[in-house]
């Protein structure tokens, strides 16, 4: 994951970037990372985390008998 402002990240071409290789495995670039249950985007925004939590709560509440 590359960190920076939205403007900076949108201008990056992933084609020319070097590959990250650990052992024999190539690690792909991603827009966000989930670590210890926390989802963080490349701009260090929590919006993906909030959306994910909201969806989980909605599903949880809609399946309960009220």
PyMOL Python script that loads the backbone (N, CA, C, O; Angstrom):
from pymol import cmd

cmd.read_pdbstr("""\
ATOM      1  N   UNK A   1       0.857  -1.167   0.000  1.00  0.00           N
ATOM      2  CA  UNK A   1       0.000   0.000   0.000  1.00  0.00           C
ATOM      3  C   UNK A   1       0.897   1.221   0.000  1.00  0.00           C
ATOM      4  O   UNK A   1       1.898   1.278   0.714  1.00  0.00           O
ATOM      5  N   UNK A   2       0.528   2.178  -0.798  1.00  0.00           N
ATOM      6  CA  UNK A   2       1.250   3.445  -0.866  1.00  0.00           C
ATOM      7  C   UNK A   2       0.416   4.484  -0.135  1.00  0.00           C
ATOM      8  O   UNK A   2      -0.787   4.603  -0.368  1.00  0.00           O
ATOM      9  N   UNK A   3       1.057   5.233   0.748  1.00  0.00           N
ATOM     10  CA  UNK A   3       0.357   6.238   1.543  1.00  0.00           C
ATOM     11  C   UNK A   3       0.558   7.627   0.949  1.00  0.00           C
ATOM     12  O   UNK A   3       1.632   7.942   0.436  1.00  0.00           O
ATOM     13  N   UNK A   4      -0.475   8.448   1.021  1.00  0.00           N
ATOM     14  CA  UNK A   4      -0.375   9.821   0.560  1.00  0.00           C
ATOM     15  C   UNK A   4      -1.751  10.433   0.401  1.00  0.00           C
ATOM     16  O   UNK A   4      -2.763   9.827   0.753  1.00  0.00           O
ATOM     17  N   UNK A   5      -1.772  11.632  -0.130  1.00  0.00           N
ATOM     18  CA  UNK A   5      -3.047  12.302  -0.364  1.00  0.00           C
ATOM     19  C   UNK A   5      -3.759  11.630  -1.530  1.00  0.00           C
ATOM     20  O   UNK A   5      -3.136  10.924  -2.323  1.00  0.00           O
ATOM     21  N   UNK A   6      -5.057  11.852  -1.632  1.00  0.00           N
ATOM     22  CA  UNK A   6      -5.832  11.262  -2.723  1.00  0.00           C
ATOM     23  C   UNK A   6      -5.287  11.730  -4.072  1.00  0.00           C
ATOM     24  O   UNK A   6      -5.215  10.940  -5.014  1.00  0.00           O
ATOM     25  N   UNK A   7      -4.912  12.970  -4.172  1.00  0.00           N
ATOM     26  CA  UNK A   7      -4.367  13.503  -5.423  1.00  0.00           C
ATOM     27  C   UNK A   7      -3.062  12.800  -5.787  1.00  0.00           C
ATOM     28  O   UNK A   7      -2.850  12.453  -6.949  1.00  0.00           O
ATOM     29  N   UNK A   8      -2.196  12.589  -4.813  1.00  0.00           N
ATOM     30  CA  UNK A   8      -0.914  11.926  -5.041  1.00  0.00           C
ATOM     31  C   UNK A   8      -1.129  10.471  -5.461  1.00  0.00           C
ATOM     32  O   UNK A   8      -0.512  10.008  -6.421  1.00  0.00           O
ATOM     33  N   UNK A   9      -1.982   9.761  -4.765  1.00  0.00           N
ATOM     34  CA  UNK A   9      -2.217   8.349  -5.040  1.00  0.00           C
ATOM     35  C   UNK A   9      -2.873   8.154  -6.400  1.00  0.00           C
ATOM     36  O   UNK A   9      -2.540   7.203  -7.107  1.00  0.00           O
ATOM     37  N   UNK A  10      -3.793   9.028  -6.781  1.00  0.00           N
ATOM     38  CA  UNK A  10      -4.470   8.901  -8.073  1.00  0.00           C
ATOM     39  C   UNK A  10      -3.533   9.135  -9.250  1.00  0.00           C
ATOM     40  O   UNK A  10      -3.807   8.669 -10.356  1.00  0.00           O
ATOM     41  N   UNK A  11      -2.438   9.848  -9.031  1.00  0.00           N
ATOM     42  CA  UNK A  11      -1.487  10.137 -10.104  1.00  0.00           C
ATOM     43  C   UNK A  11      -0.395   9.084 -10.237  1.00  0.00           C
ATOM     44  O   UNK A  11       0.449   9.194 -11.126  1.00  0.00           O
ATOM     45  N   UNK A  12      -0.386   8.079  -9.390  1.00  0.00           N
ATOM     46  CA  UNK A  12       0.654   7.053  -9.434  1.00  0.00           C
ATOM     47  C   UNK A  12       0.285   5.986 -10.460  1.00  0.00           C
ATOM     48  O   UNK A  12      -0.843   5.494 -10.493  1.00  0.00           O
ATOM     49  N   UNK A  13       1.257   5.642 -11.290  1.00  0.00           N
ATOM     50  CA  UNK A  13       1.092   4.529 -12.222  1.00  0.00           C
ATOM     51  C   UNK A  13       1.747   3.309 -11.591  1.00  0.00           C
ATOM     52  O   UNK A  13       2.961   3.289 -11.388  1.00  0.00           O
ATOM     53  N   UNK A  14       0.961   2.307 -11.284  1.00  0.00           N
ATOM     54  CA  UNK A  14       1.484   1.106 -10.640  1.00  0.00           C
ATOM     55  C   UNK A  14       2.297   0.245 -11.604  1.00  0.00           C
ATOM     56  O   UNK A  14       2.975  -0.687 -11.173  1.00  0.00           O
ATOM     57  N   UNK A  15       2.239   0.542 -12.894  1.00  0.00           N
ATOM     58  CA  UNK A  15       2.945  -0.256 -13.895  1.00  0.00           C
ATOM     59  C   UNK A  15       4.454  -0.150 -13.717  1.00  0.00           C
ATOM     60  O   UNK A  15       5.153  -1.158 -13.826  1.00  0.00           O
ATOM     61  N   UNK A  16       4.970   1.040 -13.448  1.00  0.00           N
ATOM     62  CA  UNK A  16       6.406   1.238 -13.349  1.00  0.00           C
ATOM     63  C   UNK A  16       7.007   0.981 -11.977  1.00  0.00           C
ATOM     64  O   UNK A  16       8.225   1.060 -11.817  1.00  0.00           O
ATOM     65  N   UNK A  17       6.189   0.679 -10.996  1.00  0.00           N
ATOM     66  CA  UNK A  17       6.696   0.467  -9.641  1.00  0.00           C
ATOM     67  C   UNK A  17       7.375  -0.900  -9.515  1.00  0.00           C
ATOM     68  O   UNK A  17       6.948  -1.867 -10.147  1.00  0.00           O
ATOM     69  N   UNK A  18       8.421  -0.979  -8.708  1.00  0.00           N
ATOM     70  CA  UNK A  18       9.080  -2.275  -8.518  1.00  0.00           C
ATOM     71  C   UNK A  18       8.178  -3.232  -7.739  1.00  0.00           C
ATOM     72  O   UNK A  18       7.345  -2.814  -6.934  1.00  0.00           O
ATOM     73  N   UNK A  19       8.364  -4.504  -7.997  1.00  0.00           N
ATOM     74  CA  UNK A  19       7.587  -5.530  -7.301  1.00  0.00           C
ATOM     75  C   UNK A  19       8.153  -5.749  -5.898  1.00  0.00           C
ATOM     76  O   UNK A  19       9.361  -5.654  -5.681  1.00  0.00           O
ATOM     77  N   UNK A  20       7.271  -6.038  -4.964  1.00  0.00           N
ATOM     78  CA  UNK A  20       7.687  -6.392  -3.607  1.00  0.00           C
ATOM     79  C   UNK A  20       7.683  -7.915  -3.539  1.00  0.00           C
ATOM     80  O   UNK A  20       6.653  -8.555  -3.746  1.00  0.00           O
ATOM     81  N   UNK A  21       8.841  -8.481  -3.246  1.00  0.00           N
ATOM     82  CA  UNK A  21       8.971  -9.935  -3.222  1.00  0.00           C
ATOM     83  C   UNK A  21       9.510 -10.358  -1.864  1.00  0.00           C
ATOM     84  O   UNK A  21      10.541  -9.862  -1.409  1.00  0.00           O
ATOM     85  N   UNK A  22       8.804 -11.276  -1.227  1.00  0.00           N
ATOM     86  CA  UNK A  22       9.224 -11.851   0.047  1.00  0.00           C
ATOM     87  C   UNK A  22       9.313 -13.361  -0.160  1.00  0.00           C
ATOM     88  O   UNK A  22       8.317 -14.028  -0.440  1.00  0.00           O
ATOM     89  N   UNK A  23      10.514 -13.873  -0.017  1.00  0.00           N
ATOM     90  CA  UNK A  23      10.723 -15.287  -0.325  1.00  0.00           C
ATOM     91  C   UNK A  23      10.510 -15.481  -1.806  1.00  0.00           C
ATOM     92  O   UNK A  23      11.188 -14.852  -2.618  1.00  0.00           O
ATOM     93  N   UNK A  24       9.574 -16.345  -2.174  1.00  0.00           N
ATOM     94  CA  UNK A  24       9.225 -16.561  -3.577  1.00  0.00           C
ATOM     95  C   UNK A  24       7.884 -15.930  -3.933  1.00  0.00           C
ATOM     96  O   UNK A  24       7.415 -16.070  -5.063  1.00  0.00           O
ATOM     97  N   UNK A  25       7.266 -15.240  -2.988  1.00  0.00           N
ATOM     98  CA  UNK A  25       5.933 -14.683  -3.205  1.00  0.00           C
ATOM     99  C   UNK A  25       6.004 -13.207  -3.569  1.00  0.00           C
ATOM    100  O   UNK A  25       6.720 -12.437  -2.930  1.00  0.00           O
ATOM    101  N   UNK A  26       5.265 -12.820  -4.589  1.00  0.00           N
ATOM    102  CA  UNK A  26       5.150 -11.420  -4.970  1.00  0.00           C
ATOM    103  C   UNK A  26       3.947 -10.822  -4.256  1.00  0.00           C
ATOM    104  O   UNK A  26       2.842 -11.356  -4.354  1.00  0.00           O
ATOM    105  N   UNK A  27       4.146  -9.730  -3.543  1.00  0.00           N
ATOM    106  CA  UNK A  27       3.090  -9.069  -2.786  1.00  0.00           C
ATOM    107  C   UNK A  27       2.455  -7.990  -3.666  1.00  0.00           C
ATOM    108  O   UNK A  27       3.151  -7.076  -4.109  1.00  0.00           O
ATOM    109  N   UNK A  28       1.142  -8.078  -3.927  1.00  0.00           N
ATOM    110  CA  UNK A  28       0.499  -7.076  -4.787  1.00  0.00           C
ATOM    111  C   UNK A  28       0.241  -5.766  -4.031  1.00  0.00           C
ATOM    112  O   UNK A  28       0.079  -5.754  -2.811  1.00  0.00           O
ATOM    113  N   UNK A  29       0.209  -4.677  -4.785  1.00  0.00           N
ATOM    114  CA  UNK A  29      -0.175  -3.391  -4.207  1.00  0.00           C
ATOM    115  C   UNK A  29      -1.681  -3.403  -3.973  1.00  0.00           C
ATOM    116  O   UNK A  29      -2.416  -4.064  -4.706  1.00  0.00           O
ATOM    117  N   UNK A  30      -2.145  -2.678  -2.962  1.00  0.00           N
ATOM    118  CA  UNK A  30      -3.579  -2.615  -2.683  1.00  0.00           C
ATOM    119  C   UNK A  30      -3.976  -1.199  -2.289  1.00  0.00           C
ATOM    120  O   UNK A  30      -3.134  -0.380  -1.922  1.00  0.00           O
ATOM    121  N   UNK A  31      -5.273  -0.928  -2.371  1.00  0.00           N
ATOM    122  CA  UNK A  31      -5.798   0.395  -2.016  1.00  0.00           C
ATOM    123  C   UNK A  31      -6.010   0.545  -0.515  1.00  0.00           C
ATOM    124  O   UNK A  31      -6.021   1.657   0.012  1.00  0.00           O
ATOM    125  N   UNK A  32      -6.177  -0.582   0.168  1.00  0.00           N
ATOM    126  CA  UNK A  32      -6.416  -0.533   1.607  1.00  0.00           C
ATOM    127  C   UNK A  32      -5.830  -1.774   2.261  1.00  0.00           C
ATOM    128  O   UNK A  32      -5.507  -2.758   1.595  1.00  0.00           O
ATOM    129  N   UNK A  33      -5.701  -1.704   3.584  1.00  0.00           N
ATOM    130  CA  UNK A  33      -5.145  -2.802   4.356  1.00  0.00           C
ATOM    131  C   UNK A  33      -6.040  -3.039   5.570  1.00  0.00           C
ATOM    132  O   UNK A  33      -6.497  -2.095   6.214  1.00  0.00           O
ATOM    133  N   UNK A  34      -6.280  -4.311   5.870  1.00  0.00           N
ATOM    134  CA  UNK A  34      -7.027  -4.659   7.081  1.00  0.00           C
ATOM    135  C   UNK A  34      -6.052  -5.364   8.013  1.00  0.00           C
ATOM    136  O   UNK A  34      -5.511  -6.416   7.672  1.00  0.00           O
ATOM    137  N   UNK A  35      -5.828  -4.787   9.188  1.00  0.00           N
ATOM    138  CA  UNK A  35      -4.886  -5.324  10.154  1.00  0.00           C
ATOM    139  C   UNK A  35      -5.513  -5.249  11.536  1.00  0.00           C
ATOM    140  O   UNK A  35      -5.929  -4.180  11.983  1.00  0.00           O
ATOM    141  N   UNK A  36      -5.578  -6.380  12.203  1.00  0.00           N
ATOM    142  CA  UNK A  36      -6.185  -6.475  13.530  1.00  0.00           C
ATOM    143  C   UNK A  36      -7.618  -5.932  13.544  1.00  0.00           C
ATOM    144  O   UNK A  36      -8.054  -5.325  14.522  1.00  0.00           O
ATOM    145  N   UNK A  37      -8.345  -6.162  12.438  1.00  0.00           N
ATOM    146  CA  UNK A  37      -9.738  -5.754  12.357  1.00  0.00           C
ATOM    147  C   UNK A  37      -9.962  -4.308  11.962  1.00  0.00           C
ATOM    148  O   UNK A  37     -11.109  -3.872  11.863  1.00  0.00           O
ATOM    149  N   UNK A  38      -8.904  -3.558  11.736  1.00  0.00           N
ATOM    150  CA  UNK A  38      -9.019  -2.142  11.373  1.00  0.00           C
ATOM    151  C   UNK A  38      -8.676  -1.983   9.901  1.00  0.00           C
ATOM    152  O   UNK A  38      -7.607  -2.410   9.465  1.00  0.00           O
ATOM    153  N   UNK A  39      -9.569  -1.373   9.130  1.00  0.00           N
ATOM    154  CA  UNK A  39      -9.344  -1.144   7.708  1.00  0.00           C
ATOM    155  C   UNK A  39      -8.893   0.294   7.504  1.00  0.00           C
ATOM    156  O   UNK A  39      -9.569   1.233   7.924  1.00  0.00           O
ATOM    157  N   UNK A  40      -7.738   0.456   6.852  1.00  0.00           N
ATOM    158  CA  UNK A  40      -7.170   1.786   6.611  1.00  0.00           C
ATOM    159  C   UNK A  40      -6.890   1.917   5.122  1.00  0.00           C
ATOM    160  O   UNK A  40      -6.337   1.007   4.505  1.00  0.00           O
ATOM    161  N   UNK A  41      -7.272   3.049   4.549  1.00  0.00           N
ATOM    162  CA  UNK A  41      -7.010   3.296   3.131  1.00  0.00           C
ATOM    163  C   UNK A  41      -5.634   3.946   2.972  1.00  0.00           C
ATOM    164  O   UNK A  41      -4.978   4.290   3.955  1.00  0.00           O
ATOM    165  N   UNK A  42      -5.217   4.105   1.728  1.00  0.00           N
ATOM    166  CA  UNK A  42      -3.919   4.713   1.434  1.00  0.00           C
ATOM    167  C   UNK A  42      -3.821   6.167   1.855  1.00  0.00           C
ATOM    168  O   UNK A  42      -2.718   6.689   2.018  1.00  0.00           O
ATOM    169  N   UNK A  43      -4.955   6.830   2.035  1.00  0.00           N
ATOM    170  CA  UNK A  43      -4.953   8.222   2.492  1.00  0.00           C
ATOM    171  C   UNK A  43      -5.107   8.312   4.008  1.00  0.00           C
ATOM    172  O   UNK A  43      -5.334   9.389   4.559  1.00  0.00           O
ATOM    173  N   UNK A  44      -4.981   7.166   4.668  1.00  0.00           N
ATOM    174  CA  UNK A  44      -5.154   7.056   6.126  1.00  0.00           C
ATOM    175  C   UNK A  44      -6.557   7.463   6.568  1.00  0.00           C
ATOM    176  O   UNK A  44      -6.752   7.978   7.669  1.00  0.00           O
ATOM    177  N   UNK A  45      -7.524   7.223   5.693  1.00  0.00           N
ATOM    178  CA  UNK A  45      -8.922   7.522   5.977  1.00  0.00           C
ATOM    179  C   UNK A  45      -9.573   6.340   6.680  1.00  0.00           C
ATOM    180  O   UNK A  45      -9.210   5.189   6.440  1.00  0.00           O
ATOM    181  N   UNK A  46     -10.522   6.627   7.535  1.00  0.00           N
ATOM    182  CA  UNK A  46     -11.260   5.589   8.250  1.00  0.00           C
ATOM    183  C   UNK A  46     -12.586   5.287   7.569  1.00  0.00           C
ATOM    184  O   UNK A  46     -13.384   4.517   8.104  1.00  0.00           O
ATOM    185  N   UNK A  47     -12.845   5.873   6.401  1.00  0.00           N
ATOM    186  CA  UNK A  47     -14.154   5.730   5.774  1.00  0.00           C
ATOM    187  C   UNK A  47     -14.486   4.274   5.451  1.00  0.00           C
ATOM    188  O   UNK A  47     -15.634   3.865   5.629  1.00  0.00           O
ATOM    189  N   UNK A  48     -13.530   3.485   4.987  1.00  0.00           N
ATOM    190  CA  UNK A  48     -13.794   2.071   4.717  1.00  0.00           C
ATOM    191  C   UNK A  48     -14.143   1.326   5.994  1.00  0.00           C
ATOM    192  O   UNK A  48     -14.985   0.428   5.980  1.00  0.00           O
ATOM    193  N   UNK A  49     -13.500   1.693   7.100  1.00  0.00           N
ATOM    194  CA  UNK A  49     -13.779   1.063   8.386  1.00  0.00           C
ATOM    195  C   UNK A  49     -15.205   1.388   8.835  1.00  0.00           C
ATOM    196  O   UNK A  49     -15.939   0.505   9.278  1.00  0.00           O
ATOM    197  N   UNK A  50     -15.586   2.644   8.718  1.00  0.00           N
ATOM    198  CA  UNK A  50     -16.922   3.075   9.143  1.00  0.00           C
ATOM    199  C   UNK A  50     -17.996   2.418   8.282  1.00  0.00           C
ATOM    200  O   UNK A  50     -19.018   1.968   8.800  1.00  0.00           O
ATOM    201  N   UNK A  51     -17.770   2.360   6.968  1.00  0.00           N
ATOM    202  CA  UNK A  51     -18.738   1.717   6.073  1.00  0.00           C
ATOM    203  C   UNK A  51     -18.875   0.238   6.424  1.00  0.00           C
ATOM    204  O   UNK A  51     -19.988  -0.284   6.499  1.00  0.00           O
ATOM    205  N   UNK A  52     -17.749  -0.437   6.640  1.00  0.00           N
ATOM    206  CA  UNK A  52     -17.787  -1.851   6.994  1.00  0.00           C
ATOM    207  C   UNK A  52     -18.520  -2.107   8.293  1.00  0.00           C
ATOM    208  O   UNK A  52     -19.298  -3.057   8.390  1.00  0.00           O
ATOM    209  N   UNK A  53     -18.283  -1.272   9.294  1.00  0.00           N
ATOM    210  CA  UNK A  53     -18.960  -1.437  10.578  1.00  0.00           C
ATOM    211  C   UNK A  53     -20.459  -1.163  10.438  1.00  0.00           C
ATOM    212  O   UNK A  53     -21.276  -1.856  11.045  1.00  0.00           O
ATOM    213  N   UNK A  54     -20.816  -0.166   9.649  1.00  0.00           N
ATOM    214  CA  UNK A  54     -22.219   0.173   9.448  1.00  0.00           C
ATOM    215  C   UNK A  54     -22.957  -0.977   8.765  1.00  0.00           C
ATOM    216  O   UNK A  54     -24.067  -1.332   9.164  1.00  0.00           O
ATOM    217  N   UNK A  55     -22.342  -1.555   7.742  1.00  0.00           N
ATOM    218  CA  UNK A  55     -22.963  -2.683   7.035  1.00  0.00           C
ATOM    219  C   UNK A  55     -23.121  -3.861   7.986  1.00  0.00           C
ATOM    220  O   UNK A  55     -24.175  -4.497   8.002  1.00  0.00           O
ATOM    221  N   UNK A  56     -22.097  -4.166   8.780  1.00  0.00           N
ATOM    222  CA  UNK A  56     -22.174  -5.282   9.724  1.00  0.00           C
ATOM    223  C   UNK A  56     -23.286  -5.078  10.744  1.00  0.00           C
ATOM    224  O   UNK A  56     -24.019  -6.017  11.054  1.00  0.00           O
ATOM    225  N   UNK A  57     -23.419  -3.879  11.262  1.00  0.00           N
ATOM    226  CA  UNK A  57     -24.467  -3.597  12.239  1.00  0.00           C
ATOM    227  C   UNK A  57     -25.846  -3.661  11.603  1.00  0.00           C
ATOM    228  O   UNK A  57     -26.786  -4.168  12.216  1.00  0.00           O
ATOM    229  N   UNK A  58     -25.980  -3.156  10.386  1.00  0.00           N
ATOM    230  CA  UNK A  58     -27.263  -3.206   9.694  1.00  0.00           C
ATOM    231  C   UNK A  58     -27.703  -4.654   9.489  1.00  0.00           C
ATOM    232  O   UNK A  58     -28.855  -5.008   9.743  1.00  0.00           O
ATOM    233  N   UNK A  59     -26.764  -5.486   9.025  1.00  0.00           N
ATOM    234  CA  UNK A  59     -27.082  -6.901   8.802  1.00  0.00           C
ATOM    235  C   UNK A  59     -27.437  -7.568  10.134  1.00  0.00           C
ATOM    236  O   UNK A  59     -28.376  -8.361  10.203  1.00  0.00           O
ATOM    237  N   UNK A  60     -26.692  -7.249  11.178  1.00  0.00           N
ATOM    238  CA  UNK A  60     -26.945  -7.830  12.489  1.00  0.00           C
ATOM    239  C   UNK A  60     -28.324  -7.435  13.008  1.00  0.00           C
ATOM    240  O   UNK A  60     -29.053  -8.276  13.535  1.00  0.00           O
ATOM    241  N   UNK A  61     -28.685  -6.168  12.863  1.00  0.00           N
ATOM    242  CA  UNK A  61     -29.980  -5.708  13.350  1.00  0.00           C
ATOM    243  C   UNK A  61     -31.133  -6.225  12.497  1.00  0.00           C
ATOM    244  O   UNK A  61     -32.219  -6.491  13.013  1.00  0.00           O
ATOM    245  N   UNK A  62     -30.901  -6.367  11.201  1.00  0.00           N
ATOM    246  CA  UNK A  62     -32.007  -6.807  10.341  1.00  0.00           C
ATOM    247  C   UNK A  62     -32.303  -8.294  10.480  1.00  0.00           C
ATOM    248  O   UNK A  62     -33.381  -8.746  10.095  1.00  0.00           O
ATOM    249  N   UNK A  63     -31.362  -9.062  11.026  1.00  0.00           N
ATOM    250  CA  UNK A  63     -31.604 -10.497  11.195  1.00  0.00           C
ATOM    251  C   UNK A  63     -32.171 -10.844  12.570  1.00  0.00           C
ATOM    252  O   UNK A  63     -32.551 -11.989  12.812  1.00  0.00           O
ATOM    253  N   UNK A  64     -32.230  -9.879  13.457  1.00  0.00           N
ATOM    254  CA  UNK A  64     -32.775 -10.137  14.792  1.00  0.00           C
ATOM    255  C   UNK A  64     -34.288 -10.019  14.786  1.00  0.00           C
ATOM    256  O   UNK A  64     -34.850  -9.196  14.062  1.00  0.00           O
ATOM    257  N   UNK A  65     -34.938 -10.830  15.579  1.00  0.00           N
ATOM    258  CA  UNK A  65     -36.387 -10.726  15.737  1.00  0.00           C
ATOM    259  C   UNK A  65     -36.683  -9.614  16.738  1.00  0.00           C
ATOM    260  O   UNK A  65     -36.255  -9.661  17.891  1.00  0.00           O
ATOM    261  N   UNK A  66     -37.409  -8.636  16.280  1.00  0.00           N
ATOM    262  CA  UNK A  66     -37.721  -7.498  17.161  1.00  0.00           C
ATOM    263  C   UNK A  66     -39.133  -7.587  17.678  1.00  0.00           C
ATOM    264  O   UNK A  66     -39.570  -6.718  18.432  1.00  0.00           O
TER     265      UNK A  66
END
""", "prot")
cmd.dss("prot")
cmd.show_as("cartoon", "prot")
cmd.util.cbc("prot")
cmd.orient("prot")
